[in-house]
Amino acid sequence: MSEIPDNTRPLEGPAPKLTAPAGATDCHIHLYLPGFDAQPGGPKIPELATVEDYRKLQRWLSLERVVVTQPNAYQRDNRALLAALDQLGTQAARGVAAVTPDTPDSDLEAWHEKGVRGARIMNLPGGAVTNAEMLAVEKRIRPLGWHLMVQFNGCELDDYLDDLRRIEGEYIIDHIGKFMPPVAPDDPRVDEILRLLDRGNAWFKICAGYEASQTGGPDYADIGAIAKRVIAHAPERIIWGSNWPHVGVPREQYPDDAEQLDVLLEWASAEQRQRILVDNPARLYGF
């Protein structure tokens, strides 16, 4: 295995202003463990990010539960994800894996025992499983009560709407819809997201606004306008994730982790934050 630097970036700056409620859940992180290589078709691994590294962040942000998402770097090789879940334990951790239409039932059942509760669909460069296989994957995971985690450029939502409407189980619209570039909050495509949420099986994740925002932190006003409209419309269908360790952008552009949590002070009320950080993920992931 080629040499990959450790994630030794210290926690810098003040602690978050938001006092996380008991049971607060980070619904989107990635882990890169020693001994597991990046797979063909995915990006390189710029640095390791271990369970121990994440636990430092977890303590700093006062978070108690976590959902580990299969990174694009590992493509369809879920071994590092499963190893991380073994370390984290099922009491406070869940996973979202790369599942294909051909994944054996025995694997799905074994992964469920380890805490996997979702399948990742990634329609951006480097995605391991895309919209082309989404409905077939959804059919495979539905008996287990799992959900799909679906990411795409929200500006291209019309390309995915028909298939999203055909999903019978639960699914997440990832990364605040990831509009690249950001659109106005009254854009017709945001209207469509609200209609999807109203159908009762879609969720919306507040996560990684920094990847799409053109106005930047700490408030990410362009992405925040979209987030606030969706949160106000369906607070019972919203979850939050840090997207740590942020390797989708260059290291010099890594965001402030406390800032990623504190956006909820502006975007959501105290009652909504309780739902977003605790109640909603507990319902979706079975904590």
Order of alpha helices (4+ residues) and beta strands (2+ residues): beta-alpha-beta-alpha-beta-alpha-beta-alpha-beta-alpha-beta-alpha-beta-alpha-beta-alpha-alpha-alpha
